[in-house]
């Protein structure tokens, strides 16, 4: 019972993911994002090892489809897995094993791919890619968050969503944005509130990491 999206900003080269689900702490298991490399989602009966392996495949030069095919070929219990991959050029690929439970779906858009399982409505996944594509000039985190809000508005899951995550990587090994709501009655709304509060701090936190003298000079 998860709906999620990964995307790329063509202007900045950022990669990111947004995920929501009915179980606790989805950010620890499903999204994997690496600066200058791409992003991977691994969900349904989740195997986080596939996320790390997918990023390593992308870093080695594989495109999204090649990485997906390698994960499917080598993963254990792959019939239970749902995957999505985006590469450095914005190419996308997805996979849903034969034991992934309906309503399930995948949708590919410009610089994005969304997937979902055990959904309340088939409209959930395409609603996410449409929302992501609607404002290409926006910050990638905003576009991803808007996408899962659209997924929720389109029906979300048949049971209440309990956790959500928003993650973006840019130039460095550490994330530009990594906001998580691990357990809440309205986690997507809580994630929206966190994002609003975090926006003014983004540049300051990066500066503290890369140039602490300048960060503390004022």
The 8 nearest C-alpha neighbors of each residue, nearest first, counted from 0:
[[1, 117, 116, 20, 21, 156, 118, 43],
 [0, 2, 20, 115, 116, 19, 3, 43],
 [3, 1, 115, 19, 114, 18, 20, 116],
 [2, 4, 18, 113, 114, 17, 115, 19],
 [3, 5, 113, 17, 16, 112, 114, 18],
 [6, 4, 16, 15, 111, 112, 38, 113],
 [7, 5, 111, 15, 110, 14, 16, 112],
 [6, 8, 14, 110, 13, 9, 89, 111],
 [7, 9, 13, 12, 10, 11, 139, 14],
 [8, 10, 12, 11, 7, 110, 13, 89],
 [11, 9, 8, 12, 13, 136, 135, 7],
 [10, 12, 13, 8, 9, 169, 7, 139],
 [11, 13, 8, 9, 10, 7, 14, 169],
 [12, 14, 169, 8, 11, 7, 168, 167],
 [15, 13, 7, 168, 167, 6, 37, 38],
 [14, 16, 167, 166, 6, 5, 32, 168],
 [17, 15, 5, 166, 4, 165, 30, 6],
 [16, 18, 165, 4, 164, 143, 3, 144],
 [19, 17, 3, 164, 163, 2, 4, 16],
 [20, 18, 163, 2, 162, 1, 3, 160],
 [19, 21, 1, 160, 22, 162, 0, 161],
 [20, 22, 160, 161, 159, 0, 162, 158],
 [23, 21, 20, 161, 162, 24, 25, 160],
 [22, 24, 182, 181, 162, 25, 161, 21],
 [25, 23, 181, 26, 162, 27, 182, 22],
 [24, 26, 27, 28, 23, 162, 29, 163],
 [25, 27, 164, 24, 28, 29, 179, 30],
 [28, 26, 25, 24, 29, 30, 47, 164],
 [27, 29, 47, 26, 25, 30, 45, 46],
 [28, 30, 41, 40, 42, 26, 25, 27],
 [31, 29, 40, 39, 16, 26, 28, 32],
 [30, 32, 39, 50, 38, 40, 29, 51],
 [33, 31, 38, 37, 15, 168, 39, 30],
 [32, 34, 36, 37, 168, 38, 35, 31],
 [33, 35, 168, 169, 36, 170, 171, 172],
 [36, 34, 37, 87, 33, 170, 12, 169],
 [37, 35, 87, 34, 33, 58, 57, 86],
 [38, 36, 86, 87, 85, 33, 14, 32],
 [37, 39, 32, 85, 31, 84, 33, 5],
 [40, 38, 84, 31, 50, 83, 30, 53],
 [39, 41, 30, 83, 82, 29, 31, 50],
 [42, 40, 82, 29, 45, 81, 50, 46],
 [41, 43, 45, 81, 29, 44, 80, 40],
 [44, 42, 45, 80, 81, 99, 116, 79],
 [45, 43, 79, 80, 42, 46, 81, 99],
 [44, 46, 42, 43, 41, 47, 80, 28],
 [45, 47, 48, 49, 41, 44, 42, 28],
 [48, 46, 49, 50, 28, 45, 41, 29],
 [47, 49, 50, 51, 46, 52, 53, 41],
 [50, 48, 52, 47, 51, 53, 46, 41],
 [51, 49, 53, 47, 48, 52, 39, 31],
 [50, 52, 54, 53, 48, 49, 55, 31],
 [53, 51, 55, 49, 54, 50, 48, 56],
 [52, 54, 50, 56, 51, 55, 49, 66],
 [55, 53, 57, 51, 56, 52, 58, 50],
 [54, 56, 58, 52, 53, 57, 59, 51],
 [57, 55, 53, 59, 54, 58, 61, 66],
 [56, 58, 61, 54, 60, 59, 55, 62],
 [59, 57, 55, 56, 60, 36, 54, 61],
 [58, 60, 56, 57, 61, 55, 54, 36],
 [61, 59, 57, 58, 62, 56, 55, 36],
 [62, 60, 57, 65, 56, 66, 59, 63],
 [61, 63, 65, 64, 86, 66, 57, 60],
 [62, 64, 86, 66, 91, 85, 84, 65],
 [63, 65, 67, 92, 66, 62, 68, 91],
 [66, 64, 68, 62, 67, 63, 61, 69],
 [67, 65, 69, 63, 64, 68, 56, 61],
 [66, 68, 64, 70, 69, 65, 63, 71],
 [67, 69, 71, 65, 70, 66, 72, 64],
 [70, 68, 72, 66, 67, 71, 73, 65],
 [71, 69, 67, 73, 68, 72, 74, 66],
 [70, 72, 68, 69, 74, 73, 67, 77],
 [71, 73, 69, 70, 68, 74, 77, 67],
 [72, 74, 70, 71, 69, 75, 77, 68],
 [75, 73, 77, 71, 70, 72, 76, 49],
 [76, 74, 77, 73, 78, 71, 72, 46],
 [77, 75, 78, 79, 74, 80, 96, 44],
 [76, 78, 80, 75, 79, 74, 71, 96],
 [77, 79, 96, 97, 98, 76, 80, 99],
 [80, 78, 98, 77, 99, 96, 44, 76],
 [81, 79, 77, 96, 78, 43, 44, 42],
 [80, 82, 95, 42, 94, 43, 41, 96],
 [83, 81, 41, 94, 40, 93, 80, 42],
 [82, 84, 93, 40, 39, 92, 94, 112],
 [83, 85, 39, 92, 63, 91, 38, 93],
 [86, 84, 91, 38, 63, 37, 90, 89],
 [87, 85, 37, 63, 89, 90, 88, 62],
 [86, 88, 36, 37, 89, 35, 85, 90],
 [89, 87, 86, 90, 85, 110, 62, 9],
 [88, 90, 110, 86, 87, 85, 7, 91],
 [91, 89, 86, 85, 88, 63, 110, 62],
 [92, 90, 85, 63, 84, 112, 89, 86],
 [91, 93, 64, 84, 63, 83, 67, 85],
 [94, 92, 83, 82, 84, 67, 95, 91],
 [93, 95, 82, 81, 83, 96, 92, 67],
 [96, 94, 81, 80, 99, 82, 97, 93],
 [97, 95, 78, 79, 98, 99, 80, 81],
 [96, 98, 78, 99, 95, 79, 100, 80],
 [97, 99, 79, 78, 96, 100, 80, 95],
 [100, 98, 79, 96, 97, 95, 80, 43],
 [99, 101, 117, 98, 116, 102, 103, 43],
 [102, 100, 103, 117, 116, 99, 118, 104],
 [101, 103, 117, 118, 116, 121, 100, 120],
 [104, 102, 116, 101, 115, 117, 118, 100],
 [103, 105, 115, 114, 124, 116, 106, 102],
 [104, 106, 114, 113, 124, 115, 107, 93],
 [105, 107, 113, 125, 112, 124, 114, 108],
 [108, 106, 112, 111, 113, 128, 105, 109],
 [109, 107, 111, 128, 112, 110, 106, 132],
 [108, 110, 111, 132, 107, 89, 112, 128],
 [111, 109, 89, 7, 6, 108, 90, 8],
 [112, 110, 6, 108, 109, 5, 107, 7],
 [113, 111, 107, 106, 5, 4, 108, 91],
 [114, 112, 4, 106, 105, 3, 124, 128],
 [115, 113, 105, 104, 3, 2, 124, 4],
 [114, 116, 2, 103, 1, 104, 3, 124],
 [115, 117, 103, 118, 0, 1, 102, 101],
 [118, 116, 0, 102, 101, 100, 103, 156],
 [119, 117, 156, 102, 116, 120, 155, 103],
 [118, 120, 156, 157, 154, 155, 102, 117],
 [121, 119, 122, 118, 154, 123, 102, 153],
 [120, 122, 123, 102, 124, 104, 118, 103],
 [123, 121, 120, 125, 124, 126, 153, 154],
 [124, 122, 150, 153, 126, 121, 125, 120],
 [123, 125, 127, 126, 122, 113, 114, 106],
 [126, 124, 127, 128, 106, 122, 123, 129],
 [127, 125, 129, 123, 124, 128, 150, 149],
 [126, 128, 146, 130, 125, 150, 124, 129],
 [127, 129, 131, 125, 130, 108, 126, 132],
 [130, 128, 126, 132, 127, 131, 125, 133],
 [129, 131, 146, 133, 127, 128, 132, 126],
 [130, 132, 128, 142, 146, 129, 133, 143],
 [133, 131, 129, 130, 134, 135, 128, 109],
 [132, 134, 130, 131, 129, 135, 142, 128],
 [135, 133, 136, 137, 132, 131, 142, 130],
 [136, 134, 137, 132, 133, 131, 8, 142],
 [137, 135, 134, 138, 10, 139, 8, 133],
 [138, 136, 135, 134, 139, 142, 141, 140],
 [139, 137, 141, 140, 142, 136, 8, 135],
 [138, 140, 142, 141, 8, 143, 137, 15],
 [141, 139, 143, 142, 138, 144, 167, 165],
 [142, 140, 144, 138, 139, 143, 145, 137],
 [141, 143, 139, 131, 145, 140, 144, 146],
 [144, 142, 146, 140, 145, 141, 17, 139],
 [143, 145, 141, 146, 147, 142, 140, 17],
 [146, 144, 148, 142, 143, 147, 141, 149],
 [145, 147, 127, 143, 149, 130, 144, 131],
 [148, 146, 150, 149, 144, 145, 127, 151],
 [147, 149, 145, 151, 146, 150, 152, 144],
 [150, 148, 152, 146, 147, 151, 127, 126],
 [151, 149, 123, 147, 153, 127, 148, 152],
 [150, 152, 155, 148, 154, 153, 149, 147],
 [151, 153, 149, 154, 150, 148, 155, 123],
 [154, 152, 123, 150, 151, 122, 155, 149],
 [155, 153, 151, 119, 152, 120, 123, 156],
 [156, 154, 151, 150, 119, 118, 153, 123],
 [155, 157, 118, 119, 158, 154, 0, 117],
 [156, 158, 119, 118, 159, 155, 117, 154],
 [157, 159, 156, 160, 21, 0, 119, 155],
 [160, 158, 21, 161, 156, 157, 184, 20],
 [159, 161, 21, 20, 162, 158, 19, 185],
 [160, 162, 21, 182, 183, 22, 186, 184],
 [163, 161, 181, 182, 186, 180, 23, 20],
 [162, 164, 19, 180, 18, 186, 179, 187],
 [163, 165, 179, 26, 18, 17, 178, 180],
 [166, 164, 17, 178, 177, 16, 179, 144],
 [165, 167, 177, 176, 16, 15, 178, 17],
 [168, 166, 15, 176, 175, 14, 174, 140],
 [169, 167, 174, 34, 175, 14, 13, 33],
 [168, 170, 13, 34, 171, 175, 14, 167],
 [171, 169, 34, 35, 168, 172, 13, 175],
 [170, 172, 173, 169, 34, 174, 168, 175],
 [171, 173, 34, 174, 170, 33, 168, 169],
 [172, 174, 171, 175, 168, 34, 169, 170],
 [175, 173, 168, 176, 167, 177, 172, 169],
 [174, 176, 168, 167, 169, 173, 177, 201],
 [177, 175, 167, 166, 174, 178, 168, 165],
 [178, 176, 166, 165, 174, 167, 179, 175],
 [179, 177, 165, 164, 176, 166, 180, 190],
 [180, 178, 164, 181, 163, 26, 165, 177],
 [179, 181, 163, 162, 186, 182, 190, 164],
 [180, 182, 24, 162, 23, 179, 163, 25],
 [183, 181, 162, 161, 23, 180, 24, 186],
 [184, 182, 186, 161, 185, 162, 180, 181],
 [183, 185, 161, 186, 182, 160, 159, 162],
 [186, 184, 183, 188, 187, 189, 161, 160],
 [185, 187, 189, 183, 162, 188, 163, 180],
 [188, 186, 190, 189, 185, 163, 191, 148],
 [187, 189, 191, 190, 186, 185, 192, 148],
 [190, 188, 186, 192, 187, 191, 193, 185],
 [189, 191, 187, 193, 192, 188, 186, 194],
 [192, 190, 188, 194, 189, 193, 187, 195],
 [191, 193, 189, 195, 190, 194, 196, 188],
 [194, 192, 190, 196, 191, 195, 197, 189],
 [193, 195, 197, 191, 196, 192, 198, 190],
 [196, 194, 192, 193, 197, 198, 191, 199],
 [195, 197, 193, 194, 198, 192, 199, 200],
 [196, 198, 194, 200, 195, 199, 193, 201],
 [197, 199, 200, 195, 201, 196, 194, 202],
 [200, 198, 197, 201, 196, 202, 203, 195],
 [201, 199, 203, 197, 198, 202, 204, 196],
 [202, 200, 204, 203, 198, 199, 205, 197],
 [201, 203, 205, 204, 200, 206, 199, 198],
 [202, 204, 206, 200, 205, 201, 207, 214],
 [203, 205, 207, 206, 201, 202, 200, 208],
 [206, 204, 202, 208, 207, 203, 209, 201],
 [207, 205, 203, 209, 208, 210, 204, 214],
 [208, 206, 211, 204, 214, 205, 210, 209],
 [209, 207, 205, 206, 210, 211, 204, 214],
 [208, 210, 206, 207, 211, 205, 214, 204],
 [211, 209, 206, 212, 213, 207, 208, 214],
 [212, 210, 207, 214, 213, 215, 208, 209],
 [213, 211, 215, 214, 210, 216, 207, 206],
 [212, 214, 216, 215, 211, 210, 206, 217],
 [213, 215, 211, 207, 212, 206, 216, 210],
 [216, 214, 213, 212, 217, 211, 207, 210],
 [215, 217, 213, 214, 212, 211, 210, 207],
 [216, 215, 214, 213, 212, 211, 203, 207]]
